[in-house]
Amino acid sequence: MKLPFLGVDFVVEALGEDDVRHLPALHAEDFVRPWTTHEFASLLEQDPVFGFAVRQVGTRNNALAGFVLARLVAGEGEILTIAVARAHRRRGLGRDLMEAVLRELHAQRAEALFLEVDETNAAASALYRRLGFREVARRPAYYEHTGTTRRTDALVMRRDLR
């Protein structure tokens, strides 16, 4: 699906094998301990795991602007991780990635989608609430923050799909 934004076109498509080497750098923009290329490759080899990439059309190799990984097990989907490059935030790309996952889960007749988000990530929490997610649990002191001893809770969120 093509997504125009202020004269820049983006496209959301299935994550490809060649994308794996670019995922750790994007992941590192948001996470204290970003996943490695090997960890991403191992995940994507698992049958219930799938992913989508959002790319900037017309750039060298249609540069990766964001991605999402999810899985579907026993009728329930789970967002494993999602990241959008800082340079491309506030353009709706995270929403577009989430909507791609929701479409896939709908096609697979999933019953619910779960995710977790740092309680201090107001932008992501607001997006998830707009998409119909509600908080169902907390994981105390789940996230650590670089250079501090501070830890914050993970909000566990759910969206019913039926």
Secondary structure by P-SEA (a helix, b strand, c coil): cccccccbbbbbcccccccccaaaaaaaccccccccaaaaaaaaacccccbbbbbbcccccccccccccccccccccccccccccccccccaaaaaaaaaaaaaaaaaccccccccccccaaaaaaaaaaaccccccccccccccccccbbbbbbbbbbbcc
